[in-house]
Amino acid sequence: MSEHAWLVRAVDLATSSVAEGGGPFGAVVVRDGAVVAEGQNRVTRDLDPTAHAEVVAIRAACTALASFELRGCTLYTSCEPCPLCVSASLWARLDRVVYAADRDDAARGGFDDRAFYELFDRPRTAWAMPVTQVVTAEAAAPFDAWLANAARTAY
C-alpha cells in the first residue's frame, strides 16, 4: 500500500473511533508493507489518559513483535502526534512517523496541544503543576542495581 493509503486507514480508524465512543484519532504501525498493529484513541472509553491512538498502536505492535523496539517500522497517524505520542514514538525507536491532520486541525476539534508544546519551552518553576526533586539517600539505588545486573536488557 502507498503512504497515502496508510494515512487513509489511520483516518478511517479515527472516524470509526468516534462512533465507538473514543476520540477522533487513529494510528497504524507498518513494517515491510504490512500492518503490524492498529490503534484508536481510547482515553474516554477506557478512562486512561495515556490511551492515545499512537500509544495503543505502539503497545500492540510491541506485543505482536515481542519487542520493546519498533526499528524498521513506520507509524502512520491521523493527526500530528502530541508530545506524549512523540515521546512514545522516540522510546519505541520507530523509523518514521507520518501524519495527516496537523495540530491546528486538532485545536479546531477541541484538542489543543499547543499548551503542552509551549509548556516544555518554559522552566519547570513556571509550570502550573509543580514538578520537583526531593533528593533521598536511596535515590540512585535502582540505577546502581540496574548497572550491577549483568542480565539486564539494554535499551
QUIUR-V145085 format. One record per residue. N is the residue number from 1. SS is DSSP state (H for helix, E for strand, L for the rest). BURIAL is 1 if it has 24 or more other C-alpha atoms within 12 Angstrom, else 0. D_FIRST is the distance of its C-alpha to the first C-alpha in Angstrom with 2 decimals. Layout:
N,SS,BURIAL,D_FIRST
N,SS,BURIAL,D_FIRST
This chain:
1,L,0,0.00
2,L,0,3.77
3,H,0,6.74
4,H,0,8.05
5,H,0,5.92
6,H,1,6.83
7,H,1,10.17
8,H,1,10.60
9,H,1,10.31
10,H,1,12.86
11,H,1,14.98
12,H,1,15.08
13,H,1,16.28
14,H,1,18.79
15,H,1,20.10
16,H,0,20.60
17,H,1,22.27
18,H,0,24.90
19,H,0,25.72
20,L,0,26.17
21,L,0,28.56
22,L,1,26.37
23,L,1,25.66
24,L,1,23.04
25,L,1,20.51
26,E,1,17.28
27,E,1,15.23
28,E,1,12.41
29,E,1,12.85
30,E,1,10.09
31,E,1,11.34
32,L,0,10.30
33,L,0,6.59
34,E,0,8.23
35,E,1,9.97
36,E,1,13.50
37,E,1,15.03
38,E,1,15.17
39,E,1,18.19
40,E,1,20.16
41,L,1,23.34
42,L,1,26.27
43,H,1,29.07
44,H,0,31.31
45,H,0,30.28
46,H,0,31.09
47,L,0,33.65
48,L,0,31.90
49,L,0,31.66
50,L,1,29.23
51,L,1,26.70
52,L,1,24.32
53,H,1,20.70
54,H,1,19.73
55,H,1,22.66
56,H,1,21.95
57,H,1,18.38
58,H,1,19.90
59,H,1,22.70
60,H,1,20.59
61,H,1,18.40
62,H,1,21.69
63,H,0,23.14
64,H,0,20.31
65,H,0,20.53
66,L,0,24.33
67,L,0,24.43
68,L,0,25.37
69,L,1,23.17
70,L,1,19.43
71,L,1,19.47
72,L,0,16.27
73,E,1,14.29
74,E,1,12.87
75,E,1,13.92
76,E,1,12.19
77,E,1,15.06
78,E,1,16.26
79,E,1,19.29
80,L,1,20.88
81,L,1,22.02
82,L,1,25.76
83,H,1,27.98
84,H,0,27.76
85,H,1,23.97
86,H,1,24.01
87,H,0,26.71
88,H,1,24.86
89,H,1,21.84
90,H,1,24.36
91,H,0,26.18
92,H,1,23.05
93,L,0,22.44
94,L,1,18.77
95,L,0,17.56
96,E,0,16.24
97,E,1,16.18
98,E,1,14.30
99,E,1,15.75
100,E,1,15.99
101,E,1,19.68
102,L,0,22.44
103,H,1,25.71
104,H,0,27.57
105,H,0,25.40
106,H,0,26.03
107,H,0,29.72
108,H,0,29.94
109,L,0,28.75
110,L,0,31.44
111,L,0,29.51
112,L,0,31.16
113,L,1,30.39
114,H,0,32.36
115,H,0,35.43
116,H,0,33.84
117,H,0,32.66
118,H,0,36.19
119,H,0,37.85
120,H,0,36.51
121,L,0,38.15
122,L,0,41.53
123,L,0,43.84
124,H,0,43.79
125,H,0,47.36
126,H,0,46.20
127,L,0,43.73
128,L,0,44.80
129,L,0,43.88
130,L,0,45.91
131,L,0,44.19
132,L,0,47.07
133,L,0,47.98
134,L,0,50.95
135,L,0,51.84
136,L,0,53.17
137,L,0,54.65
138,L,0,51.91
139,L,0,48.95
140,L,0,47.94
141,H,0,48.59
142,H,0,45.01
143,H,0,43.90
144,H,0,46.91
145,H,0,46.01
146,H,0,42.43
147,H,0,43.69
148,H,0,46.26
149,L,0,43.77
150,L,0,43.01
151,L,0,40.46
152,L,0,38.31
153,L,0,34.55
154,L,0,34.00
155,L,0,31.37
